[in-house]
Each structure stands twice: as C-alpha cells, then as structure tokens.
Amino acid sequence: MQDEVNEKTMALCIKGGKISAQLLKAALTKLLSEIEKKKQQSKKMGGQNRCKRGKQSIKSLQQSGAQLTNIVVTDNNIKSFDRVARKYGIDYSLKKAEKEGKTEYLVFFKAKDVDVMTAAFKEYTGVSLKKEQRQSIRKKLEQAKERVAKHREIIKEKTKDRGQVR
C-alpha cells in the first residue's frame, strides 16, 4: 500500500530531431523546477486555490461570493441527505433550528444550484418515502408465522372432520 501511494506517473513530451542524454537531462531539470514553483505558489496561497465541496460552514459558503438560498427540512434523519448531495455535487450547509419544540434544519446552498438542489431533494424524498412505506422484517416474520399456524389448524380440522364422518 505504501509503495502505491509514493509512486506517481508523469508524462514528458520533448520535440527534437535527435534526443541525447544532455537534452533529456535538461528537460527533466526544467520539469522539476516547474513542479517546485507550483508547490511554492500553493504554499503562499495557503491552499486557498482549492474549493471546498459538499458539506461546509455557512461562512465558507458566503466566501465563495455566490448568493445563498435556503430550504427548511423537518426530517430528523438529515444525515441521509448527505449521500444524495455528494452524488449531485452540491455545496451546502446545515443549521439546526428549534421552533415550538420541533427541530428543523435549514439547508443553505448557492442560488445558482437551485435546479440541481431540487433534483437532489426529489431523489432524497423519494428514498425517504420508500423507507417509510417499507414493512419491517419483524412484521413480515410475524405474518409468516401466523400464516403457518393457520395452515396447520386447517390441516388438523380436516382430519377431525374425517374421523367423525366414519
């Protein structure tokens, strides 16, 4: 595992009529110097050139410069929304708010992602409705036991009736 992490593959393209060892060495040193420059630039920026994706704080959403929009969700299992949001690549933030003894979650997201967000919420509500409508395994097992018990009673009654007819 450690060897896989340390190994990297790079492509180097050189134009030339005849490639010699000196020419290859010069190209590799130039490539290494460019890589070092990029590393130094990213250190100076402090990693600000990377955009945060997925769940984040409201402050980091505001720093992106986009207008924010929110939706109120009353579901207690809001954690399952995270999977759907990652699937659609939505940048969002959750804030828990309690009103009149009820827990509500405010989902903040960028206003330009409204269409993507509505599609994600449709899928999320569809998944949650399927979970609610699904019968529990214990109930199914109890129903199967009842059917087997009724089936046994029917068989016993048939044998009793036959005995009385003779």
Secondary structure, DSSP 8 states (H G I E B T S, - for coil): -HHHHH----------SS--HHHHHHHHHHHHHHHHHHHHHHHHHTTTTS---SB--HHHHHHTT--EEEEEE--S-GGGHHHHHHHHT--EEEEEEEETTEEEEEEEEEGGGHHHHHHHHHHHHHHHHHHHHS--HHHHHHHHHHHHHHHHHHHHHHHHHHHHH-
